[in-house]
Amino acid sequence: MTETHSHTGSCFCGAVQYRLRRDPMFVHACHCRDCRKQTGGPYAINALIERSEVELVAGEPVRHTQQTGSGKPHDIWRCGACGNAVWSDYGRREVMVFIRVATLDEPERCPPDMHIFTRSALPFTPIPDEARQCRVFYDMTDEWPDAALARFDRLGTRRLGA
């Protein structure tokens, strides 16, 4: 992915529409049990991007807060009409969101950079042999490209997993 592409997306009914002004910093497919329950699928594909780079084109998503094992809030932003999750904010950082890649108009443009929490992946959901994988979470310094780390560090928030 390059830094110059924008992406558009929406909820299922189209009431909430958004645009990403640039490519995400990193994309991961999360196989944890929470993501499976929340999406109803075998994993969630999340595109991590600065909140300031997400432009609402139509509608206003509604925050729903979930409790996590860490005790930190997990805010899921959903369409008020159809209930579709469009992004999350893990830990209520408020400067970064995790876009649900499946809500993008062209999700194939944002394939996962890594599969995480593969220890709980469903055995009938294959992960490509060439895919980068981590049994739990990863060390951002080891896995993220330098340019993405620089963007993240400009947010002034704690590193993921910390």
C-alpha positions as CSV (number, residue, x, y, z in Angstrom):
1,M,0.0,0.0,0.0
2,T,1.1,3.5,-0.6
3,E,0.4,6.6,1.5
4,T,-1.5,8.4,-1.3
5,H,-4.6,6.2,-1.7
6,S,-7.9,6.9,-0.1
7,H,-10.5,4.3,0.7
8,T,-14.2,4.6,1.1
9,G,-16.6,2.4,3.2
10,S,-19.9,2.2,4.8
11,C,-22.2,0.2,7.1
12,F,-24.5,-2.4,5.7
13,C,-27.5,-0.1,5.1
14,G,-25.3,2.9,3.9
15,A,-26.5,5.3,6.6
16,V,-22.9,5.6,7.9
17,Q,-20.3,6.3,5.2
18,Y,-16.7,7.2,5.6
19,R,-13.5,7.9,3.8
20,L,-9.9,7.1,4.8
21,R,-7.7,9.9,3.6
22,R,-4.7,7.7,3.4
23,D,-3.7,4.0,3.7
24,P,-3.8,2.4,7.1
25,M,-0.6,2.1,9.2
26,F,-1.0,-1.6,9.6
27,V,-3.7,-4.3,9.0
28,H,-4.1,-7.4,11.1
29,A,-6.5,-10.3,11.1
30,C,-7.4,-11.1,14.7
31,H,-8.5,-14.6,15.6
32,C,-9.2,-14.0,19.3
33,R,-12.4,-15.2,20.8
34,D,-13.7,-11.7,21.4
35,C,-13.3,-10.7,17.7
36,R,-15.0,-13.9,16.6
37,K,-18.0,-13.2,18.9
38,Q,-18.2,-9.6,18.0
39,T,-18.1,-10.1,14.2
40,G,-19.9,-13.5,14.0
41,G,-17.0,-14.6,11.8
42,P,-13.8,-16.6,12.1
43,Y,-11.7,-13.4,12.7
44,A,-11.9,-9.7,12.3
45,I,-9.7,-7.8,9.9
46,N,-8.7,-4.4,11.4
47,A,-7.0,-1.6,9.6
48,L,-5.3,0.7,12.1
49,I,-5.4,4.4,11.2
50,E,-5.2,7.8,12.8
51,R,-8.7,9.0,13.8
52,S,-7.9,12.3,12.1
53,E,-7.5,10.5,8.8
54,V,-11.1,9.1,8.9
55,E,-13.7,11.5,7.4
56,L,-17.4,10.9,8.0
57,V,-19.2,11.4,4.7
58,A,-22.7,10.5,5.9
59,G,-24.3,9.6,9.2
60,E,-22.8,9.4,12.7
61,P,-21.9,6.0,14.2
62,V,-22.9,5.3,17.8
63,R,-20.4,4.1,20.5
64,H,-21.1,0.8,22.2
65,T,-18.6,-0.1,25.0
66,Q,-17.5,-3.7,25.6
67,Q,-15.6,-4.9,28.6
68,T,-12.3,-6.7,27.9
69,G,-10.2,-9.0,29.9
70,S,-7.6,-6.3,30.4
71,G,-10.1,-4.0,32.0
72,K,-9.6,-1.3,29.3
73,P,-12.7,-0.2,27.4
74,H,-13.3,-1.4,23.8
75,D,-15.5,1.0,22.0
76,I,-17.2,-0.3,18.9
77,W,-18.7,2.3,16.7
78,R,-21.8,1.0,15.0
79,C,-24.5,2.3,12.6
80,G,-27.5,3.4,14.7
81,A,-29.9,2.1,12.0
82,C,-28.4,-1.4,11.0
83,G,-26.1,-2.0,13.9
84,N,-23.1,-2.8,11.7
85,A,-19.7,-2.2,13.3
86,V,-17.6,0.2,11.2
87,W,-14.6,0.7,13.5
88,S,-13.3,0.1,17.1
89,D,-11.2,2.0,19.5
90,Y,-9.4,-0.4,21.8
91,G,-8.4,1.2,25.1
92,R,-10.2,4.4,24.3
93,R,-7.2,6.1,22.9
94,E,-9.4,8.4,20.8
95,V,-6.5,9.2,18.4
96,M,-6.6,5.9,16.5
97,V,-9.3,3.6,15.2
98,F,-9.4,0.0,13.9
99,I,-11.5,0.1,10.7
100,R,-13.4,-3.1,10.0
101,V,-11.8,-3.9,6.6
102,A,-15.0,-5.8,5.5
103,T,-16.9,-2.5,5.6
104,L,-14.5,-0.9,3.0
105,D,-15.9,-0.7,-0.6
106,E,-12.7,-2.4,-1.8
107,P,-11.6,-4.6,1.1
108,E,-9.2,-6.5,-1.1
109,R,-7.0,-3.3,-1.2
110,C,-6.2,-3.8,2.5
111,P,-5.1,-7.4,3.0
112,P,-3.7,-8.4,6.5
113,D,-0.1,-7.7,7.2
114,M,-0.3,-10.2,10.0
115,H,-2.6,-12.8,11.6
116,I,-2.7,-12.5,15.4
117,F,-4.0,-14.6,18.2
118,T,-3.7,-17.6,16.0
119,R,-3.6,-19.9,19.1
120,S,-7.3,-19.5,19.1
121,A,-7.9,-19.7,15.4
122,L,-10.6,-22.1,14.3
123,P,-9.1,-25.3,12.9
124,F,-11.3,-25.1,9.8
125,T,-10.2,-21.6,8.9
126,P,-7.0,-21.8,7.0
127,I,-4.3,-19.2,7.3
128,P,-2.1,-18.9,4.2
129,D,1.3,-20.6,4.7
130,E,3.1,-17.4,3.6
131,A,1.1,-15.2,6.0
132,R,3.0,-13.6,8.9
133,Q,1.5,-15.0,12.1
134,C,1.7,-14.5,15.8
135,R,0.2,-16.9,18.4
136,V,-0.9,-13.9,20.6
137,F,0.1,-10.3,19.9
138,Y,3.2,-8.9,18.3
139,D,6.0,-6.4,19.1
140,M,5.2,-3.4,17.0
141,T,8.9,-2.5,16.7
142,D,9.6,-5.9,15.1
143,E,6.6,-6.1,12.8
144,W,5.6,-2.6,11.7
145,P,7.4,-0.8,8.9
146,D,9.4,2.2,10.0
147,A,7.1,4.8,8.3
148,A,4.0,3.3,10.1
149,L,5.8,3.3,13.4
150,A,6.6,7.0,12.9
151,R,3.0,7.8,12.2
152,F,1.9,5.8,15.3
153,D,4.5,7.6,17.5
154,R,3.2,11.0,16.4
155,L,-0.1,10.1,18.0
156,G,1.5,10.3,21.4
157,T,-0.1,7.2,22.8
158,R,1.2,4.0,24.3
159,R,2.3,1.2,21.9
160,L,-0.2,-1.6,21.2
161,G,0.1,-4.5,23.6
162,A,1.7,-2.2,26.2
